[in-house]
Structures are given as structure tokens and as C-alpha cells.
């Protein structure tokens, strides 16, 4: 049996483009968890009077790019906080990039939909960022 190719969830990066031309990607600091977008295709019902076995038939429709979340150690007024707050208020769409531990990147356009800080007594302060993906995701590093 072949050995597992599993990767540990460590050294994952998340960056947001500064919006300049050509500009640069700014890595967000102290990210703890990245939950990538859950892309799902619409279901189009193509059932007709002669559908086999009286069973509904479907084809794939448009893809909903979904939302993603990331959690981080929240440092009020820090560079990452300033970036998140400014983009949330402006509603600006920016290119965003997830870099996985094996070097594969997912790049997409999105906007900050929400930011939820949390400060529990005696624990670290955290924030959860919700991002609405506003287009398709480009995956690079596979077979490049």
C-alpha cells in the first residue's frame, strides 16, 4: 500500500492584493484557520414526460463561487486589522490568494463581507473574517 500524501495544516498563507497596478499581495498576519470557498453548481431540472423510471433528471448550471472564512489573532489597530476594516467599509473587490503548504495557490476576486472580533476573558483575542468570492478561482502550481 502506498504511503499517505497527506499534508499538515501548517504554513498556509492568505494574502490580499493592494489594488495598485501592478501592486503586491499583502500577507495577513497571524492567521489560524482558513476555510476555503465552498463552490457549488446550481441544479437545472431537465425532467421531461419520458424521463426514465419517473426519475427527475438534472444538469449542472452556473457555479456559485461561495464564501470563505479565516480566523486570526486579532490585534486592534495592527496592519492586518487596518486592511480588513478598510476593505469592509469600502466594499472594494480585491484579488485574494490562499497559498497551501505544498505551494499550490488559489487566487480569486472577493470582498470582505463581515468581520467578527471575539475577546474572551483570559484568552487570546480573535477575529473571523467572512469573504464573498466574486468570480472563479484560478489554481496554479498543479503541473506548472
N, C-alpha and C positions, 0 to 999 in steps of 0.2 A: 504494500500500500504506500503511495507517495506521501511525503511529509507535507504537513499543512503549510499553506502560503499566507496564513492569517497575519494581519498587521495589528500592532498595538496602537490604540488611540492616543498617540503622543506626538508632539511636534507638528500638529495641524495648524496651519496659518489661515487667517481671514484678513483680507485687505480690501480697502475701498479706494477707488481712483479719485484723485483730487479734482477732476473735472476740467483741468487745463489741457491745452494742446501743445505738445504731446502728453505732458503731465506724467505723474507717477502714481503708483499704488501705495497707500499708507497702511501699514500693518497695524491692526488693532491690538492693544496691549492686554495682556493677562486674560486671554480667552480661556475658558474652562471647558466648554462643551459646544459643539457645532452639530446642529440637526439640519441636514441639507434639505433643499426643497423637495416636496412630495409632488412630483409631476404626474398628472393623470389625464388620460384621454377621455373626452365625452363619449357616451354611448349613443349611437344613432340606431334607432329601431327601424329595421328594414323588413319587418314581418309582412307577409302577404297571405292571400287566401289559400295558397298552395304550399305554405311553409311546411317542411317535413315534420310529421308527428305532432302537428298542432303546437309546435315549439317556436317561441319568439326567436328572431334572428337579429344580430347586431353587427355593425361595422364600427371601427374606430373613427371618432370625429376629431375635432380640434383639441389640442393639448392645452390644458390649464397648467401654467408653469408653477403654480403653488406659492407657498410661503416657506420661509426657513426661520429658525431661531438660533441664537447663540447666547450663551451666558458668559459673563466675565466678572472679574473682581472689579467692582465699581469704585473709582477714585474720583469723587466730585471735583470738577474743575480741571481734571487732567486732560492731556491731549486727546485721548480716546473719547472721554465724556464730551468734550467740546465738539468733536467731529460728529458724534451721534446726535447731540442736541441740535446742532446747526442744520444737519440734514433732515431731522424730524420736523423742525419748524418750517424749513423751506419747501419740503416735499420734492426736492430735486432728485431726479433719477441719476444714478451713477453706476458705472461698471463695478462689479464686486467679484472677488476671486477667493475660492477655497483652494488651498494647497494641501494635498494629502501627504502622509508620511513617505510614500513612495515616489513623490514628485509629480504625480498626476494633478492637473489643475482643472477646476470647473469655473468658468467665467460667465457672468450673466449681468444683465442690467436689472436694477431694482431700486427700491426706495425704502426708507425707514418708516415702517407703519406704526410701530409702537416701541416704547421703552419703559420697562417696569423695574424700578430700583427696589431693593429689599435690604433692610438693616435690622437684623435680629440681634437682640441684646447678647453680647458676649461672642458673637460670631462675625465672620468677615462680611462686609457689605458687598452685595452682588447686584447685577443688573441683567435683565433678559431683554434682548433686542429682537423684535419681530421685523422681518424684511419681506416685502411683497416682491416676488420675482416678476419682472415686466417684459419677459421675452424668453427666447430659447436659451439653453445652456450650452456653451461650447466646451468640449472636453479635449484637453491636449495632453500630450505626453504618452498616449497609447499608440505604440507603433511608429512614433516620430523618429 
